[in-house]
C-alpha cells in the first residue's frame, strides 16, 4: 500500500472516529476503497511491457447464484488447444476488495511461459463471510475440472496461487485437499484431489489468523486498526475468538501430504517476519518441500506484493525462481 493511500485511510478513519459511526461495515468500506485505489495504480505498472502473445478469455461464468466469473490466460497456440499445466490464482485485497484483473500483466508473463493462468472472482466480506469464499473457490475448480478439455486445462497438473488474502485462501484450500479431518471439520469436501495439486505459489500471505491479529505492528496504529477490521469482516465478528482463528488457520492444519510450496515476501512487509517465515518453519517441520524466497539483505525497498513490480531486480529474480519451481513439479505434458 502506498504512503498516499495510507494517508487517505488515516484521514477517513479520523472522520469515522469523530462521527461516532465506526463499525465493521463502515470501516471495511474505507479500507476497500483505499485498497481499490492502490490496486488501480498498481495495475497500470503491472501491465507495462506485458507480453502480447497471450490469449485472454474474460468473464467466463463459473457460478450463477451469485454470478461469479473467472478469466483464463493462455499462451498462443496453433489450431489445437493442448492441455497445459494450470495455475489457479486467488487475488488479494484483504478479503474485502480487489479484482481478478489486478495482476493481469503478471498472469500474461506466466502464460507466455507455457502455462494456463485462471484468475478467480469471489464475494467480499463482510457481506459474505468465511467459509463462503472457500466454497466459491471450490466451485471454480469444479467448473475447471468439468470443462478441462474445452479450455485446454491439464487437470492433473494444477497449481493454486494467491497474493496477500488470496494466498491465505489458496493455502487454506490446499489444507482442505490434503487433510481430510480438516475438510470434515470445515464441512467442505473439496473437488480437487491431492494427486491433482502439484504445488502452491504464495505471495505475501497470511497463514495464522490468530497470530495476524496479535502481531499487527503496535507502533503503526493504522495497520493495527486495518488488521482488526479485516479479520473481523472475514470471520463474521470473530476477531477475538482465538480458538476459532487458530482452528481455521492454514498453519494449524499442515501435514506431510501438503503440496510443495513456493513462498515469497518483501523485506519491508511486516507479514514476512510474522507470517511467511513462521509458516516456512511449520512446513519444514512436516517435511513439506519448500522454496522460500526472501531478501533480508537487499537494498531494494520490497513492500507488500513487490512480486508484481517487475522493474525491481528482486521481482525479476522471484519470477525466475517461480518458473523453476513450476518446471520442477510439473509432470511432463504431451503436446
N, C-alpha and C positions, 0 to 999 in steps of 0.2 A: 504494500500500500504506500502511495506517495505521501510526502510531507504535507502537500496541499490538501489531499483527501483527508488526512488526519485532522487538519485544522477545521475542515468542513464538519466532520463528526463532532469534534470538540465544541464547536460553536452551537450546533443544533442541540447537542446534549445539554449544554448550559441552559438553553431556552426551555428544554423539557423540564429540567430541574426547577427552574424558576416558575414555570407554569403549573407545576404540581401534577402534570398529566403523564408522567413517565410510567410505562408498564412494558411488558414483554412485546406486545403488539406494536406499540409506537416506537419502541427502541429498535426493534428489528427492521422497521421501515427506514429508520435513519441509517442504520448500518448497511442495509441492502442498497439504499440509494447511493451511499458513498462507494460501496464495492462496485456497483454498476458503472459509476463514473470512472473509477480507476480501470475497470475492465475495458471500457471503450478506448481509453488512452492506450492501454497495453496492446489491444487488438491491432491498432494501426502499426505498431512497431513489430509485432509478431508476423504480420503479413508481408513485411518488407522482404524482398528477394525470395519469397516462397516460390518453389518450382511450379512451372506451368504444365508439366507433363503428368498431370493427375486428373482423374475423373472424380467429380463430386456429385453425389446424389443426395439432395437435401430434402428434409422434412418427410421422411418415409414413416408413415404411421405404424406404430407397433402396439398401441393400446387405444381403444375407443372411449372408454369411460374411466378416468378422464382422457381427453385427447392428448396423447403424448407421441413425440416423434423422435427419430434418430437420423443422423447424417452418416453417409458412407463415403470415405475417401479411398480411392483405388488407383494403382499405377495404370498407366495406359497400356492396353494390350492390343493384340490383333483382333481377329474376329471371334475368337473363343475366349470366354472368361474362365480361366483356370482357377481351381481352388487355391487360395492363398492363406497363409497364417494371418490371423486377425487379432487386432488389438482393440478391445472394447474400453473406451475412455469415459470416465465419470468426471465431469468438470467440478471445479471448486466454486467457492462463494459463501463459505460459512454456513452451509445448509439453507441459507435464506435468500440467495441470489445467484447470479452467474448466468452463463449461456453456453450451450453446446457449440456455438460458433466461435467462442472466445479465442481458442488456440488453433483455429483453422489453418493458419500458416504453418504451425508446428506439425499438425497432422499431415499436411501436404508433404513436408520433408520426410516423414516416416513412410508415407505411401510411395513416394518416389524411390524408396529403397526396396520396394517389392512387397509391402505389407498392406493389407486392408486395415483401415482405422475406422472404427464406428464410435461416434460421439453421441451420447445418450442424454435426452432431456428427462427431467424428473420434477416432481412437485416440490415446492419450497415450504419450509417451516416459517411461521408456526401454524399456517393453515393446514398443512399436512405434517404429522409428526412421526417419529420412529415407531414402528418399522416400515411405514408406508414406502419410503424411498427404496429400501432393500427389496420389497416386493415388486416395485416397478423396474428395478434393475433385473430382477429375475424374469419379469415379463418380456423385457427387451431381449434377454438371452434366449428365452423360449422362441420368440419371433425369429431370431437369427438361426437357431437350430432348425426350425421348420422351413426356412427359406434359404438355407445354406447354398443349395445348388443354383438358385436364381441369382444370388449376389456373389457367387464365386468365393464362398467362405469355406475354408477348411475347418470344420468343426472339431477336428482332432488336434488342431494347433491354435488354441485360444489363449489370449493373454488378457488379464484385467489390469487397468491402469487408472490413475487418477492424480489430481493435484489438490493439495490442501484438504478441504472437507471431502472432496472426491476420492482422495487417497484413503481417507478414513472408511468410506463406504466400499471401495474396491477391496481393501484389506479385510473388512468385516465380512463381505460376501464370500471371499476365499476361505475364511474360517468356517462359514456355514457349509461350504462344499466339502471341506476336509475333516470336519469334526461333527459326526452325526449326533453326538449328545448335545452339542451347542445348537444344532439345527432343530432338534426335537424340542429343546427348552425354549427356543425362539418361535416355535410353531411356524417355521419356514422350511419347506423341503425344496432346496434349490434344484433347478433343472439341469445345471451343469454338473458333470461327473468329474471326479478328481483326475481321471485319465485325460480329460479334455483340456484341463487347465495347466498350461506349461509354465506359467510364471506370472509375476506381478511387477509392474513398474509404478513406483510410488514417489511422488514429488512433494516434499514439504508437508507431510500429513500429520494426522492426529490418531494415535493408536491406543491411548489410555485416557478416557474421558475424565475420570476422577482426578488423575494427575494434571490434566489440562486445566481443570478448574482451579486446582490448588497451586499451580506453578506459574500462572499468568503473572508477568512482572509487576510486583507491587510498586516498583518505582515509576512505572508508567501507568498511571491510573486509567488512562483512556483504553489501553489494551485490556486491562483487567475488567473494566466495565463491559467491553465488547465481548470478551470470552464468556463472561457470566450470562449475558443475554443470548448469545448464540446457542450455548448448551441448553439454556432454559427453553428456548424456542424449539430446538430439535427434539428434546426429550419430553416435551409436554409438561413443563414446570417441575422437572425432577432434578434440577441442578444440585440440590442439597442432599440428594439420596445417594450417598457414597456407595452403598451396596449395589444399587441398581446400575450406576455408572460403571462400576468395576465389572459387573456381570455381563454387560453388553459391549465391553471393550474388546477389541481385537487381541490386545496383548494378553488378555486373560484366557484366551481360547486357542492358543497355538499348540500344535502337536507335531510329531515328526512327519506327518503326511502333508503339512503345509507346503505350497509350491515354492520353488525358488523365487527369491526376491531381489529386485534391483531397487535400491533406495538412495535418495539423494536429498540434500538440504543445504541451504546457504549459510555462510559464516556470520551473517547479520540477521538471521532469523532465529528468534528465541526457541522455535519449535525444534530446531536441530538438536540442541542440548537436552531439551526437556522431553521430547517425543521420539525423534528418529534414532538417536544414539541408544537410549534405553531399549527401544524396540529391536534394534540390531542384536543387543545382548540377549534378549528373550529368544529371538530366532536361533541364534548360535547355540544357546543352551538346549534347544530342542533339535539340534542337528539339521536345521534348515539351511540349504545353500543360500548365501547372501553375497551380493555385490553392493558394497556400501561406498558411495561417492560423496565425500565431504571435502571442504577446502579450508581447514582451520588456519593455515599459514598463508593463504592467498592474500595479496594486497588489493585484490578486486573487492568491491562492495557488493556482496552477493546477498540480496534481500529475498524475501518470500517469493517463490516462483521465479527465481532468477533463470531457471532452466529454459524458459521461453524466450529470453532476451539473447538472441543468437549473436549479437555484436560483442558479447563478452567471451574471452578465451575459455573461461571455465564452463560456460554454457555449451560451447562447441565441443569441449572435451567430454562433457556429460552426455551429449547427444551421441558421440562416437562410442562411448562406453555402453550406452543403451543398445546400439546396434550390435555390438559384440555380445551382449547378454542375449539378445534375441537370436542371433545366429547360433550361439552355444546351446540353447534349449529348444530350438525348433526342430521338429522331425523333418527329414528330407521330404520335399514336396515334388511330386512328378508333374511337370507342366506339359 
